[in-house]
Amino acid sequence: MAIEVKLPDIGEGVTEGEMVQWLVNVGDTVEADQPVAEVMTDKATVEVPSPYAGVVKELKASEGDIIPIETTLLILDGEGAAAPAPKKEEAKVAPAPKAAATAVPANTNITPPVAASNVLATPSTRRLAREMNVDINTIKGSGLAGRVTREDISGQTAQSGKAASAPRSAAPAKSFKAIPTSGYQNTTGQTEERVPLRGIRRKIAEQMQITKQVVPHFTLMDEANVSELYKLRGKAKATGAEYGVKVTYLPFIIKAMIAAMKEYPMFNASIDDDAQEIVYKKYYNIGFAADTPQGLLVPVIKNADQKNILELSQEITELSNKARAGKLSLDEMRGACITITNIGSVGGTYATPIINHPEVAILGVYKMTDRPIFVDGKFRPAKIMNYTVTCDHRLIDGAVAANFLKAFFARIENPSRLMMDMV
């Protein structure tokens, strides 16, 4: 008897996933609760188990496919199926939306109109449509089962600048042509290599594109004398070694940043675009960028203000190891109030990082250098570290950002002050 195995509701608002890879093949025997596929959602890869035992009869998706929840993933031959197998065409996609004539009319007092209930689109796509002032109800989706994609929204905004006589459904011109091979071949005769934009890299691309479209960025840069921090970290490193904990500069940076955030609460806020409200957060969840073989991930330390240097150090190590192994859970990558990107661990003097929307700021940390500074008429050696703060100009003004960085430097240059801040 045929049994359908569907993509389950993963929870936390997830409406779809990208098929990363199959863990079984046609003809394989699977046990109940055995993982059969890896699916990517919000930068995290999760294993999807089969609720039934049986033999794999058919795989209904390919790697790279975007799959809505409750869509059939595979068909099993097994015992105890509650319902007969669906028709082949029904198992491939979710039911198509109803005709536009039956759609619930949008509220005409809202510009642009809100999405009708029968419009298939992810929450981020619906939000993008509102932010780009596009009526999503009028767009014919190009995605699975008529799903409206971000590309559909972007295409609509591009079409709005053309003459009214231009057909809306006309396909955009191909912008990339085959490159002539003459003069471009390497020693093996190859001209170029193309690989699918999938998994984490596609999620990063989508998030960065939305952020740059929505958020007006600006960046402040400055340098700090971290000689005292260098000494304190050396002592803490020795103490941490006694407990088997690796202590880096990041826990001190987190502590100093939280103290500055308490002075300037707009850095611990976000903008609710739907409600047109500023949301001030009373908790301090800190994200930190981690470079992994799968791409850039951002683990989140929850309630960082309630943890000491050793506790932060241990959690940073654990989350970093899980990120590199591809084992971060969805919860471990959500809920950040602000993000720190430590480019200095690799190299670089300054950069202009992109904010992790809906956050409103990101702190950049860069390499430490030895430089002489002029003190009391004499040059003295000092440890200098560069920092940047990139802000959402919709909420944070330049003067506020400068004062935030000043408050941060007051702690990072005098780390003993952190003991007085009680953070």
LOFIBA-458463 format. One line per 8 residues: their letters; for each residue z, y, x of C-alpha. Coordinates in nm, 2 decimals. Example, Ala and Ser with C-alpha at 12.3 -4.5 7.8 and 13.67 -1.06 7.14 Angstrom:
2
AS> 0.78,-0.45,1.23 ~ 0.71,-0.11,1.37
This chain:
423
MAIEVKLP> 0.00,0.00,0.00 ~ -0.10,0.34,0.13 ~ 0.18,0.60,0.21 ~ 0.14,0.97,0.28 ~ 0.34,1.13,0.55 ~ 0.35,1.50,0.50 ~ 0.46,1.80,0.72 ~ 0.82,1.85,0.59
DIGEGVTE> 0.99,2.18,0.52 ~ 1.13,2.27,0.86 ~ 1.34,2.55,0.72 ~ 1.43,2.90,0.83 ~ 1.13,3.05,0.66 ~ 0.87,2.84,0.84 ~ 0.56,2.80,0.62 ~ 0.31,2.64,0.86
GEMVQWLV> 0.28,2.48,1.20 ~ 0.02,2.41,1.47 ~ -0.06,2.05,1.56 ~ 0.02,2.02,1.93 ~ -0.04,1.65,1.98 ~ -0.02,1.32,1.81 ~ 0.24,1.07,1.93 ~ 0.07,0.78,1.76
NVGDTVEA> -0.28,0.64,1.72 ~ -0.47,0.47,1.44 ~ -0.35,0.11,1.43 ~ 0.00,0.17,1.58 ~ 0.30,0.04,1.40 ~ 0.57,0.29,1.34 ~ 0.93,0.26,1.23 ~ 1.12,0.48,0.98
DQPVAEVM> 1.23,0.81,1.15 ~ 1.00,0.75,1.45 ~ 0.84,1.08,1.57 ~ 0.47,1.07,1.50 ~ 0.35,1.43,1.60 ~ 0.46,1.74,1.78 ~ 0.41,2.06,1.58 ~ 0.45,2.42,1.71
TDKATVEV> 0.64,2.68,1.50 ~ 0.75,3.02,1.62 ~ 0.72,2.93,1.99 ~ 0.92,2.61,1.95 ~ 0.78,2.26,1.95 ~ 0.94,2.02,1.71 ~ 0.89,1.64,1.66 ~ 0.79,1.53,1.31
PSPYAGVV> 0.93,1.19,1.22 ~ 0.78,0.95,0.97 ~ 1.02,0.88,0.68 ~ 0.85,0.54,0.63 ~ 0.76,0.23,0.83 ~ 0.41,0.10,0.84 ~ 0.08,0.09,1.03 ~ -0.11,0.41,1.10
KELKASEG> -0.43,0.40,0.89 ~ -0.56,0.75,0.92 ~ -0.47,1.08,1.10 ~ -0.55,1.38,0.88 ~ -0.53,1.66,1.14 ~ -0.66,1.75,1.48 ~ -0.49,1.91,1.77 ~ -0.49,2.29,1.72
DIIPIETT> -0.51,2.27,1.34 ~ -0.28,2.51,1.15 ~ -0.10,2.30,0.89 ~ 0.10,2.43,0.59 ~ 0.42,2.25,0.50 ~ 0.38,1.96,0.25 ~ 0.03,1.89,0.38 ~ -0.05,1.53,0.45
LLILDGEG> -0.04,1.45,0.82 ~ -0.13,1.08,0.82 ~ -0.17,0.78,0.60 ~ 0.03,0.46,0.66 ~ -0.03,0.10,0.54 ~ 0.32,-0.02,0.43 ~ 0.55,-0.14,0.16 ~ 0.73,0.05,-0.10
AAAPAPKK> 0.50,0.35,-0.15 ~ 0.61,0.55,-0.45 ~ 0.25,0.67,-0.53 ~ -0.10,0.56,-0.46 ~ -0.29,0.72,-0.17 ~ -0.46,1.05,-0.25 ~ -0.84,1.10,-0.24 ~ -0.96,1.17,0.11
EEAKVAPA> -1.05,1.53,0.04 ~ -0.72,1.60,-0.12 ~ -0.52,1.49,0.18 ~ -0.69,1.72,0.42 ~ -0.57,2.05,0.29 ~ -0.32,2.21,0.06 ~ -0.44,2.29,-0.29 ~ -0.67,2.59,-0.30
PKAAATAV> -0.55,2.91,-0.47 ~ -0.64,2.99,-0.83 ~ -0.92,3.22,-0.92 ~ -0.86,3.58,-0.86 ~ -0.89,3.65,-1.24 ~ -0.56,3.46,-1.30 ~ -0.37,3.64,-1.02 ~ -0.05,3.83,-1.11
PANTNITP> -0.14,4.20,-1.08 ~ 0.02,4.38,-0.80 ~ 0.26,4.67,-0.85 ~ 0.03,4.97,-0.85 ~ 0.31,5.21,-0.75 ~ 0.32,5.05,-0.40 ~ 0.06,5.13,-0.14 ~ -0.09,4.90,-0.03
PVAASNVL> -0.02,4.66,-0.32 ~ 0.21,4.37,-0.26 ~ 0.06,4.02,-0.22 ~ 0.02,3.83,-0.54 ~ 0.20,3.49,-0.56 ~ -0.12,3.29,-0.53 ~ -0.23,3.45,-0.20 ~ -0.19,3.21,0.09
ATPSTRRL> -0.06,3.39,0.39 ~ 0.23,3.37,0.63 ~ 0.51,3.64,0.61 ~ 0.39,3.79,0.94 ~ 0.04,3.82,0.80 ~ 0.16,3.98,0.48 ~ 0.37,4.22,0.68 ~ 0.07,4.31,0.91
AREMNVDI> -0.14,4.38,0.60 ~ 0.12,4.63,0.47 ~ 0.16,4.79,0.81 ~ -0.22,4.83,0.84 ~ -0.25,4.96,0.48 ~ -0.47,4.67,0.37 ~ -0.47,4.53,0.02 ~ -0.43,4.16,0.10
NTIKGSGL> -0.51,4.06,-0.26 ~ -0.88,4.16,-0.21 ~ -0.94,3.96,0.11 ~ -1.11,3.62,0.11 ~ -0.91,3.41,0.36 ~ -1.10,3.23,0.63 ~ -0.81,2.99,0.72 ~ -0.71,2.65,0.59
AGRVTRED> -0.74,2.63,0.21 ~ -0.83,2.99,0.19 ~ -0.53,3.11,0.39 ~ -0.55,3.48,0.49 ~ -0.52,3.51,0.87 ~ -0.43,3.80,1.10 ~ -0.80,3.80,1.21 ~ -0.90,3.86,0.84
ISGQTAQS> -0.66,4.16,0.83 ~ -0.79,4.30,1.16 ~ -1.15,4.24,1.05 ~ -1.08,4.43,0.73 ~ -0.95,4.73,0.91 ~ -1.25,4.73,1.14 ~ -1.49,4.71,0.84 ~ -1.31,5.01,0.68
GKAASAPR> -1.46,5.24,0.94 ~ -1.82,5.13,0.86 ~ -2.05,5.27,0.59 ~ -1.97,5.16,0.24 ~ -2.31,4.99,0.21 ~ -2.22,4.74,0.48 ~ -2.14,4.40,0.33 ~ -1.77,4.32,0.37
SAAPAKSF> -1.83,3.95,0.42 ~ -2.07,4.00,0.70 ~ -1.97,3.80,1.01 ~ -1.88,4.01,1.31 ~ -2.13,4.02,1.59 ~ -2.07,3.78,1.87 ~ -1.93,3.99,2.16 ~ -1.94,3.72,2.43
KAIPTSGY> -2.28,3.58,2.55 ~ -2.35,3.30,2.79 ~ -2.33,3.44,3.15 ~ -2.64,3.38,3.35 ~ -2.58,3.11,3.61 ~ -2.78,3.27,3.89 ~ -2.55,3.42,4.15 ~ -2.23,3.31,3.97
QNTTGQTE> -2.20,2.94,4.05 ~ -1.93,2.81,4.29 ~ -1.98,2.53,4.54 ~ -1.96,2.27,4.27 ~ -2.22,2.43,4.05 ~ -1.96,2.54,3.78 ~ -2.00,2.88,3.61 ~ -1.70,2.89,3.38
ERVPLRGI> -1.44,2.68,3.21 ~ -1.32,2.72,2.85 ~ -1.00,2.58,2.71 ~ -0.86,2.61,2.35 ~ -0.62,2.89,2.29 ~ -0.34,2.68,2.15 ~ 0.03,2.62,2.14 ~ 0.27,2.86,2.30
RRKIAEQM> -0.01,3.08,2.45 ~ -0.16,3.14,2.11 ~ 0.18,3.23,1.96 ~ 0.24,3.47,2.24 ~ -0.10,3.63,2.19 ~ -0.04,3.67,1.82 ~ 0.31,3.82,1.87 ~ 0.20,4.06,2.14
QITKQVVP> -0.11,4.18,1.94 ~ 0.11,4.25,1.63 ~ 0.37,4.43,1.84 ~ 0.11,4.66,2.01 ~ -0.05,4.74,1.68 ~ 0.27,4.82,1.50 ~ 0.51,4.97,1.76 ~ 0.44,5.30,1.95
HFTLMDEA> 0.57,5.22,2.29 ~ 0.71,5.45,2.56 ~ 0.88,5.36,2.89 ~ 1.13,5.53,3.11 ~ 1.17,5.42,3.48 ~ 1.46,5.48,3.72 ~ 1.64,5.33,4.02 ~ 2.01,5.24,4.06
NVSELYKL> 2.23,5.20,4.36 ~ 2.37,4.85,4.31 ~ 2.56,4.82,4.63 ~ 2.89,4.76,4.45 ~ 2.72,4.51,4.21 ~ 2.58,4.32,4.51 ~ 2.94,4.29,4.65 ~ 3.09,4.19,4.32
RGKAKATG> 2.82,3.93,4.25 ~ 2.88,3.78,4.59 ~ 3.25,3.72,4.50 ~ 3.17,3.60,4.16 ~ 2.91,3.36,4.30 ~ 3.18,3.20,4.52 ~ 3.41,3.17,4.22 ~ 3.14,3.02,4.01
AEYGVKVT> 3.06,2.76,4.27 ~ 3.42,2.63,4.23 ~ 3.34,2.56,3.87 ~ 2.99,2.43,3.93 ~ 2.84,2.74,3.77 ~ 2.55,2.95,3.92 ~ 2.62,3.32,3.89 ~ 2.32,3.56,3.90
YLPFIIKA> 2.29,3.93,3.84 ~ 2.19,3.88,3.48 ~ 2.54,3.83,3.33 ~ 2.65,4.17,3.48 ~ 2.33,4.33,3.35 ~ 2.40,4.19,3.00 ~ 2.75,4.33,3.01 ~ 2.64,4.67,3.12
MIAAMKEY> 2.36,4.68,2.86 ~ 2.60,4.59,2.58 ~ 2.83,4.87,2.67 ~ 2.54,5.11,2.66 ~ 2.43,4.97,2.33 ~ 2.77,5.04,2.18 ~ 2.73,5.40,2.29 ~ 2.38,5.42,2.15
PMFNASID> 2.37,5.19,1.84 ~ 2.00,5.26,1.77 ~ 1.93,5.02,2.06 ~ 2.10,4.75,1.85 ~ 1.89,4.80,1.55 ~ 1.56,4.72,1.39 ~ 1.33,4.87,1.13 ~ 1.28,4.68,0.80
DDAQEIVY> 0.92,4.78,0.73 ~ 0.93,4.63,0.38 ~ 1.24,4.82,0.26 ~ 1.18,5.12,0.48 ~ 1.53,5.10,0.62 ~ 1.70,5.10,0.96 ~ 1.91,4.79,1.01 ~ 2.21,4.85,1.25
KKYYNIGF> 2.35,4.52,1.38 ~ 2.72,4.46,1.43 ~ 2.66,4.16,1.66 ~ 2.51,4.14,2.01 ~ 2.26,3.86,2.06 ~ 2.07,3.90,2.39 ~ 1.73,3.75,2.46 ~ 1.61,3.70,2.81
AADTPQGL> 1.25,3.62,2.91 ~ 1.21,3.28,3.08 ~ 0.89,3.19,3.27 ~ 0.81,2.83,3.20 ~ 0.52,2.59,3.25 ~ 0.44,2.63,2.88 ~ 0.44,3.01,2.89 ~ 0.69,3.29,2.84
LVPVIKNA> 0.98,3.20,2.62 ~ 1.28,3.41,2.51 ~ 1.61,3.21,2.47 ~ 1.88,3.40,2.29 ~ 2.25,3.42,2.39 ~ 2.44,3.46,2.07 ~ 2.75,3.69,2.05 ~ 2.71,3.77,2.42
DQKNILEL> 2.98,4.05,2.39 ~ 3.24,3.78,2.33 ~ 3.16,3.58,2.65 ~ 3.28,3.64,3.01 ~ 3.07,3.63,3.32 ~ 3.11,3.26,3.39 ~ 3.04,3.17,3.03 ~ 2.73,3.38,3.02
SQEITELS> 2.61,3.23,3.35 ~ 2.66,2.88,3.23 ~ 2.47,2.95,2.90 ~ 2.19,3.12,3.09 ~ 2.15,2.82,3.31 ~ 2.15,2.57,3.02 ~ 1.90,2.77,2.81 ~ 1.67,2.82,3.11
NKARAGKL> 1.67,2.45,3.18 ~ 1.59,2.37,2.82 ~ 1.31,2.63,2.81 ~ 1.14,2.48,3.12 ~ 1.17,2.14,2.97 ~ 1.03,2.25,2.64 ~ 1.35,2.15,2.45 ~ 1.46,2.48,2.30
SLDEMRGA> 1.54,2.47,1.93 ~ 1.42,2.73,1.68 ~ 1.77,2.86,1.65 ~ 1.80,2.91,2.03 ~ 1.50,3.14,2.02 ~ 1.58,3.35,1.71 ~ 1.81,3.64,1.62 ~ 1.79,3.85,1.94
CITITNIG> 1.89,4.22,1.91 ~ 1.73,4.32,2.24 ~ 1.55,4.15,2.53 ~ 1.59,4.16,2.91 ~ 1.29,4.07,3.12 ~ 1.37,4.00,3.49 ~ 1.05,4.05,3.67 ~ 1.24,4.12,3.99
SVGGTYAT> 1.31,3.75,4.04 ~ 0.93,3.71,4.11 ~ 0.85,4.05,4.26 ~ 0.73,4.39,4.15 ~ 0.85,4.74,4.16 ~ 0.79,4.86,3.80 ~ 0.62,4.75,3.48 ~ 0.58,4.85,3.12
PIINHPEV> 0.70,4.54,2.92 ~ 0.60,4.49,2.56 ~ 0.88,4.50,2.30 ~ 0.96,4.18,2.12 ~ 0.91,4.30,1.76 ~ 1.11,4.36,1.54 ~ 1.34,4.46,1.82 ~ 1.32,4.82,1.92
AILGVYKM> 1.37,4.81,2.30 ~ 1.33,4.59,2.61 ~ 1.51,4.63,2.94 ~ 1.30,4.55,3.25 ~ 1.48,4.45,3.58 ~ 1.29,4.46,3.91 ~ 1.34,4.36,4.27 ~ 1.63,4.47,4.49
TDRPIFVD> 1.55,4.65,4.81 ~ 1.74,4.78,5.11 ~ 1.70,5.15,5.15 ~ 1.89,5.43,5.33 ~ 2.04,5.70,5.10 ~ 2.18,6.04,5.20 ~ 2.55,6.06,5.14 ~ 2.79,6.33,5.28
GKFRPAKI> 2.53,6.45,5.53 ~ 2.45,6.10,5.66 ~ 2.21,5.82,5.58 ~ 2.38,5.50,5.47 ~ 2.23,5.16,5.38 ~ 2.22,5.08,5.01 ~ 2.10,4.82,4.77 ~ 1.85,4.97,4.53
MNYTVTCD> 1.73,4.81,4.21 ~ 1.47,4.95,3.97 ~ 1.49,4.94,3.60 ~ 1.28,5.03,3.30 ~ 1.36,5.07,2.93 ~ 1.07,5.05,2.69 ~ 1.14,5.18,2.34 ~ 1.00,5.19,1.98
HRLIDGAV> 0.93,5.56,1.94 ~ 0.97,5.53,1.56 ~ 1.34,5.50,1.61 ~ 1.43,5.60,1.96 ~ 1.35,5.95,2.11 ~ 1.29,6.01,2.48 ~ 1.62,6.20,2.53 ~ 1.81,5.91,2.36
AANFLKAF> 1.64,5.66,2.59 ~ 1.73,5.86,2.90 ~ 2.09,5.88,2.79 ~ 2.10,5.51,2.72 ~ 1.97,5.44,3.07 ~ 2.23,5.68,3.21 ~ 2.51,5.50,3.03 ~ 2.37,5.17,3.16
FARIENPS> 2.36,5.30,3.52 ~ 2.72,5.42,3.49 ~ 2.82,5.05,3.46 ~ 2.57,4.88,3.68 ~ 2.64,5.11,3.97 ~ 3.02,5.09,3.91 ~ 3.06,4.73,3.78 ~ 3.44,4.75,3.79
RLMMDMV> 3.41,4.99,3.49 ~ 3.30,4.69,3.29 ~ 3.67,4.58,3.29 ~ 3.76,4.90,3.11 ~ 3.48,4.86,2.85 ~ 3.63,4.53,2.73 ~ 3.28,4.39,2.67
